[in-house]
Amino acid sequence: MVTSEKGMWAIKWSFAGLLMTALLQAAVVLVSGSVALLSDTIHNLGDAATAVPLGVAFALARPGASRRFTYGYGRVEDLAGVIVVLIVLFSALAAGYGAMVRFFDPQPVAFLWAVVAASLVGFLGNEMVAVFRIRVGREIESAALVADGHHARTDG
């Protein structure tokens, strides 16, 4: 499997894993009203969205070197890393806003057992994605994919 193809494969599967995790958490947020779980859900959606710039970077790197770009488009992955940081910043700001709103307008949390279960699912989803992205990132020597894997591990 070509490096960029393997990168795209890893991104697709990790996107699916984080999206499924976030959707499950979102369902629990709707019934429980937990702002802490809402923050984690927003963050997981943001992490799933990081697959977009990484996917674009891998797609642009596919053609390889040419006369004009003698090293190819491999450096576009660095730009994707910057965009990933901006996506994470946006999700943190959105979660912070939700927490501040809830701080000034407290609401009871229902179905605490479901919140705990969804939190554990969030941890497991992040850890599986982390292991997967780090392993594939090291195989294809993708600093952005390895960094994103470490980010998923930190989230867990």
Beta strands, then each sheet from edge to edge (+ up, - down):
end
